[in-house]
């Protein structure tokens, strides 16, 4: 058994990595442990060292990473709001310099928006990259839909020993089953695992919301009927890349 692992199973997501950079998103065909079968609903599985001190430190680092991802998502949302502001420069004249920490991401989105709002804009999704982005976006939406449709189940192991299994529904009702002989430190560790899973679920819902509303605002400025749906892959790429870039920057600090 791995010493440390954060795995989300039972939510279909072919070709999709966790945009939060926290969970290993298991797909169909992955190997489960002896006696395990592939879950039919989402299960957040947390494997931690047997040492309570090490376990708490790892969970604290994951919580920090989630906060950094949420801040990066908020930054992406602000950037798109500025782009879609009617008083802002046109897409082709967006004010962005190489000194901007998101210059590459903003430049790429601006280029797409400039083509989109021009008469020369071609058929969307016509090249391999666009098609792959479209599939990623659809996978994220389906992945998130499954997280919303089911009760959240969170399992925690410390070392080779199970700690607890908690099921939480959307009304906030929860039920926890504890392994025999679990002490107070291990129980608190499991509660932290549950909080991380629930906060991650909310963050994924927010990613979908930010992409959808961002595409709507940018399409309105581009003044192309139905443009929101055509822009979703490009906006998803922008949000994904912003989150990755700012998360890497946070890790280096």
C-alpha positions in Angstrom: 0.0 0.0 0.0 1.3 3.5 -0.9 2.5 5.6 2.0 0.7 8.7 0.7 -2.1 8.9 -1.8 -5.2 11.1 -2.6 -7.4 9.3 -5.0 -10.9 10.1 -6.3 -12.6 7.1 -7.8 -16.0 6.3 -9.3 -16.5 9.6 -11.3 -15.9 9.2 -15.0 -13.2 11.5 -16.3 -11.4 10.1 -19.4 -8.4 12.2 -20.3 -8.9 14.6 -17.4 -6.4 15.5 -14.7 -7.5 17.1 -11.5 -7.6 20.8 -12.2 -6.9 21.4 -8.5 -3.7 19.4 -8.6 -4.6 17.5 -5.5 -6.4 14.2 -6.4 -5.5 11.3 -8.6 -8.6 10.9 -10.7 -9.0 7.1 -11.2 -10.5 6.0 -14.5 -12.1 2.7 -15.5 -9.5 0.0 -15.8 -7.4 1.2 -12.9 -6.1 -1.4 -10.4 -7.8 -1.6 -7.0 -6.6 -3.4 -4.0 -7.3 -7.1 -3.1 -11.0 -7.5 -2.4 -11.9 -4.1 -3.9 -14.1 -3.5 -6.9 -14.3 -0.4 -8.9 -16.7 2.0 -7.1 -19.9 2.9 -8.9 -20.1 6.3 -7.2 -17.5 8.9 -6.2 -15.2 7.8 -3.3 -12.4 10.1 -2.0 -9.7 7.9 -0.7 -6.9 9.4 1.5 -3.8 7.3 2.4 -1.6 8.8 5.0 1.5 7.8 7.0 0.9 6.1 10.4 2.5 9.1 12.2 -0.2 11.6 13.2 2.3 14.4 12.9 3.3 13.5 9.4 -0.4 13.0 8.4 -1.4 16.4 9.7 1.5 18.1 7.9 0.5 16.4 4.6 -3.1 17.4 5.0 -2.2 21.0 5.9 -0.1 21.1 2.7 -3.0 19.8 0.6 -5.3 22.4 2.2 -2.8 25.1 1.3 -2.7 23.8 -2.3 -6.5 23.9 -2.5 -6.5 27.5 -1.2 -3.9 28.4 -3.8 -6.0 26.9 -6.6 -9.1 28.8 -5.4 -7.1 32.0 -5.4 -5.8 31.2 -8.9 -9.4 30.5 -10.1 -10.5 33.9 -8.7 -7.6 35.5 -10.6 -8.7 33.9 -13.8 -12.3 35.1 -13.3 -11.1 38.6 -12.7 -9.0 38.6 -15.9 -11.9 37.4 -18.0 -14.2 40.0 -16.4 -11.7 42.7 -17.4 -11.5 41.3 -20.9 -15.3 41.3 -21.3 -15.8 44.8 -19.9 -17.4 46.9 -22.7 -15.1 49.8 -21.7 -12.0 47.6 -22.1 -9.8 47.7 -25.3 -10.8 45.4 -28.1 -9.5 41.8 -28.0 -6.9 42.6 -30.6 -5.6 45.5 -28.5 -5.7 43.9 -25.1 -3.3 45.6 -22.7 -0.9 42.8 -21.7 2.9 42.9 -21.5 5.6 40.1 -21.2 6.1 41.3 -17.6 2.6 40.2 -16.8 2.8 36.8 -14.9 -0.1 35.6 -17.1 1.0 37.1 -20.4 1.1 33.8 -22.3 -2.3 32.7 -21.1 -3.9 36.0 -21.7 -2.2 36.4 -25.1 -3.5 33.0 -26.2 -7.1 33.7 -25.2 -6.9 37.1 -26.7 -5.8 35.7 -30.0 -8.7 33.2 -30.0 -11.1 36.0 -29.2 -9.7 38.2 -31.9 -10.3 35.5 -34.5 -13.7 34.8 -33.0 -14.9 38.3 -33.4 -13.5 38.7 -36.9 -15.1 37.7 -40.2 -12.2 35.3 -40.8 -13.0 33.1 -37.9 -13.1 29.5 -39.1 -15.1 26.5 -37.9 -14.6 26.1 -34.2 -13.1 22.8 -33.0 -11.7 22.0 -36.4 -8.2 21.1 -35.3 -6.9 18.4 -33.0 -6.1 20.7 -30.1 -9.6 22.3 -30.1 -11.2 18.9 -30.2 -9.0 17.7 -27.3 -10.0 20.8 -25.3 -13.6 20.2 -26.1 -13.3 16.6 -24.8 -11.6 17.8 -21.7 -14.3 20.3 -21.0 -17.0 17.7 -21.5 -15.2 15.3 -19.2 -14.9 18.0 -16.5 -18.7 18.7 -16.7 -19.6 15.0 -16.6 -17.1 14.5 -13.7 -18.6 17.4 -11.8 -22.2 16.2 -12.5 -21.4 12.8 -11.0 -19.9 14.5 -7.9 -23.2 16.5 -7.5 -25.4 13.5 -8.2 -24.0 11.3 -5.4 -23.3 11.4 -1.8 -19.7 12.2 -1.0 -17.9 9.2 0.6 -14.5 9.8 2.1 -12.2 7.0 3.3 -9.0 7.5 5.4 -6.2 5.1 6.0 -3.1 5.8 8.2 -0.3 3.4 7.4 -1.9 0.0 6.9 -4.8 0.7 9.1 -8.3 2.0 8.2 -9.5 5.0 10.2 -13.0 5.9 9.1 -15.5 6.2 6.3 -17.8 9.2 6.1 -20.8 9.7 3.8 -22.1 13.3 3.4 -25.1 14.3 1.4 -25.9 17.7 0.0 -28.2 18.6 2.9 -25.1 18.4 5.2 -26.2 15.1 6.9 -23.3 12.8 7.5 -22.6 9.4 8.9 -19.2 8.1 9.9 -18.1 4.5 10.6 -14.9 4.3 12.6 -12.5 1.4 12.6 -12.0 -0.5 15.8 -9.5 1.1 18.2 -9.2 4.4 16.4 -7.9 7.1 18.8 -8.7 10.8 18.9 -5.7 11.9 16.8 -6.7 9.5 14.0 -10.3 10.7 14.2 -9.3 14.3 13.8 -7.1 13.4 10.9 -10.1 11.7 9.2 -12.2 14.8 9.8 -9.5 16.9 8.0 -9.7 14.4 5.1 -13.4 14.9 4.9 -13.1 18.7 4.9 -10.5 18.5 2.1 -12.8 16.3 0.0 -15.9 18.5 0.5 -13.9 21.7 -0.1 -12.5 20.2 -3.3 -16.0 19.3 -4.5 -17.2 22.8 -4.1 -14.1 24.1 -5.8 -14.7 21.9 -8.8 -18.3 23.2 -9.1 -16.9 26.7 -9.0 -14.4 25.9 -11.9 -17.3 24.9 -14.1 -19.3 28.0 -13.1 -16.3 30.3 -13.8 -15.7 28.8 -17.2 -19.4 29.0 -18.2 -19.9 32.5 -17.0 -16.6 33.7 -18.4 -17.4 32.2 -21.9 -20.8 34.0 -21.7 -19.3 37.4 -20.9 -16.6 37.1 -23.6 -19.1 35.9 -26.2 -21.3 38.9 -25.5 -18.5 41.3 -26.2 -17.6 39.4 -29.3 -21.2 39.8 -30.4 -21.5 36.4 -32.1 -24.8 34.5 -31.6 -24.2 31.2 -29.8 -20.6 32.2 -29.1 -20.7 31.1 -25.5 -20.8 27.4 -26.5 -18.1 27.8 -29.1 -15.8 29.6 -26.7 -16.1 27.1 -23.8 -13.0 25.0 -24.8 -10.8 28.1 -25.2 -12.0 29.5 -21.9 -11.5 26.2 -20.2 -7.9 26.1 -21.5 -7.3 29.6 -20.1 -8.7 28.8 -16.7 -6.8 25.5 -16.5 -3.5 27.1 -17.6 -3.9 30.0 -15.2 -4.5 27.7 -12.3 -1.5 25.5 -13.3 0.8 28.5 -13.7 -0.1 30.3 -10.4 0.0 27.0 -8.5 3.5 26.3 -9.8 4.5 29.9 -8.8 3.1 29.3 -5.3 5.1 26.1 -5.0 8.3 27.9 -5.8 7.8 30.6 -3.2 
